[in-house]
Amino acid sequence: MSSIIINGWHIYFHPIFAKQRQQLVDEVKKIKSRISDTQEYNNHEKVKLLKHLTTWIREKIPSNPLDTRFTLKDSLSGYCRLKGMGDFSRYRLFFKVGEELITKKSSQDSSELPQDIQGLEIEDYLESSTHEKQGDIVILWLGWPRKKGDKKDCYEVFKKMVDRGEFPDSIEELIAESET
């Protein structure tokens, strides 16, 4: 998946996130092949995480990616993150928003997630009608369940990734990396 447009936002997937997402999709495919009971499949932790991730990317972030609840502070002030909700409240999805000003708000797509991701046609599900472009979003990395104060806290890990230059500062460079 290279990019999608939702609510006018052009959403790209950095290779680091694309690899994480593909690993999750592969795990869900294996689960699907092992579990025939639909309810058991739908209640599996990995399946639910994939469904939540899809909702975060398709609905939560593009509804208003510049919302102050997403912005990080201090040395990470150029980046954003979505805090998971419900059972997934300890996950963090890190992203960067282009510097373009928003001049027009578009209504949020109200479609709901399918009951089951049968056949795992997630790319088809993520596709949306194209609106006037409002800006760019690059999904960077999914941080695992948070444990505050831990050396492996996802914010600390993300900060180290940024400090090492794994994510370029400019949105243009991030987009270029995401398109390769």
C-alpha positions in Angstrom: 0.0 0.0 0.0 1.7 3.2 -1.1 -0.9 5.9 -0.1 -4.6 6.7 0.3 -6.6 9.9 0.4 -9.2 10.3 3.1 -11.1 13.5 3.9 -8.7 15.3 1.6 -5.6 14.1 3.5 -3.0 12.2 1.4 -1.9 9.5 3.8 1.5 7.7 3.3 3.0 4.8 5.1 6.6 4.9 6.1 8.5 1.7 5.4 9.0 1.0 9.1 5.3 1.2 9.7 4.5 -0.6 6.5 6.7 -3.5 7.7 4.9 -3.6 11.1 1.5 -3.5 9.5 2.4 -6.3 7.0 3.6 -8.5 9.9 0.3 -7.9 11.7 -1.6 -8.7 8.5 0.4 -11.9 8.0 -0.3 -12.9 11.7 -4.0 -12.3 11.2 -4.0 -14.4 8.0 -2.4 -17.3 10.0 -5.1 -16.8 12.7 -7.8 -16.8 10.0 -6.5 -20.1 8.7 -6.4 -21.7 12.1 -9.7 -20.4 13.6 -13.0 -21.3 11.8 -15.3 -19.8 14.5 -16.1 -16.2 13.4 -16.7 -15.0 16.9 -13.4 -16.4 18.2 -11.6 -15.0 15.2 -13.1 -11.5 15.7 -12.2 -11.6 19.4 -8.6 -12.5 18.9 -6.2 -9.8 20.1 -4.3 -9.4 16.8 -7.5 -9.2 14.8 -8.9 -6.6 17.0 -5.6 -4.6 16.9 -5.7 -4.7 13.1 -9.3 -3.5 13.1 -8.4 -0.7 15.5 -5.4 0.3 13.5 -7.6 0.5 10.4 -10.0 2.8 12.2 -7.2 5.0 13.6 -5.8 5.5 10.0 -9.1 5.7 8.2 -11.2 7.8 10.7 -9.4 9.1 13.8 -6.3 10.7 12.3 -7.8 12.2 9.1 -10.8 13.7 10.9 -8.4 16.4 12.3 -4.7 15.4 12.3 -3.7 18.8 13.6 -5.8 18.4 16.7 -3.7 19.4 19.8 -4.5 16.1 21.4 -2.3 14.4 18.8 0.7 16.8 19.1 3.9 15.8 20.9 6.0 18.3 22.9 9.6 19.2 23.6 12.1 17.6 21.3 9.3 15.6 19.5 7.1 18.7 18.8 7.3 18.2 15.0 5.5 14.8 15.4 2.1 13.6 16.4 0.7 10.4 18.0 -2.7 8.9 18.5 -3.3 7.2 21.8 -5.1 4.0 21.4 -8.6 3.6 23.0 -10.3 1.0 25.0 -8.4 -2.3 25.2 -5.7 -0.8 23.1 -5.1 2.4 25.2 -1.5 1.6 25.7 -0.6 1.6 22.0 0.6 4.7 20.3 0.5 5.4 16.5 3.1 8.0 15.6 2.7 10.2 12.5 3.8 13.5 10.9 1.5 16.0 9.3 2.5 18.3 6.4 2.9 22.0 7.0 0.0 23.0 4.7 -2.7 25.2 6.1 -6.2 23.8 6.1 -8.6 26.1 4.3 -11.7 23.8 4.1 -13.1 21.2 6.4 -14.7 18.2 4.9 -17.2 15.9 6.6 -15.9 12.7 8.1 -16.7 9.4 6.3 -19.3 7.8 8.6 -18.9 4.2 7.2 -18.3 1.6 9.9 -15.7 -1.1 10.1 -16.9 -4.4 8.7 -17.9 -7.1 11.3 -15.1 -9.3 10.0 -12.1 -8.7 7.8 -12.8 -11.7 5.7 -10.3 -12.1 2.9 -8.3 -9.3 4.5 -9.2 -6.8 1.8 -7.9 -4.0 4.1 -6.5 -2.0 1.2 -10.0 -2.0 -0.4 -11.5 -1.0 2.9 -9.1 1.8 3.4 -9.7 3.3 0.0 -11.9 6.4 0.0 -13.2 8.8 -2.4 -10.8 11.6 -3.3 -11.5 15.1 -2.0 -9.6 18.3 -2.4 -6.2 17.7 -1.0 -5.7 19.4 2.5 -2.3 18.1 3.3 0.0 15.1 3.8 0.2 12.6 6.7 2.9 10.0 7.0 2.2 7.2 9.4 5.6 6.4 10.9 5.5 3.7 13.6 3.2 1.7 15.9 4.4 1.9 19.5 3.7 -1.2 21.6 1.9 -1.2 24.9 3.2 1.5 27.0 4.9 1.0 30.4 5.7 4.5 31.8 9.3 4.8 33.1 10.5 1.7 31.3 13.7 2.1 29.2 11.7 0.5 26.4 8.8 3.0 26.8 7.5 3.6 23.2 8.1 7.4 23.5 11.7 6.8 24.5 12.1 4.3 21.6 10.5 6.7 19.2 12.7 9.6 20.3 15.8 7.4 19.8 14.5 6.5 16.3 14.1 10.3 15.5 17.5 11.1 17.0 19.2 8.4 14.9 17.6 9.9 11.8 15.3 7.0 11.0 12.6 9.6 10.2 13.7 12.6 8.1 12.6 16.0 9.4 10.9 17.2 6.2 7.5 15.8 5.1 8.8 15.7 1.5 11.7 13.4 2.5 9.3 11.2 4.5 6.9 11.0 1.5 9.8 10.1 -0.8 10.9 7.3 1.6 7.3 6.1 1.8 6.9 5.9 -2.0 9.9 3.6 -2.5 
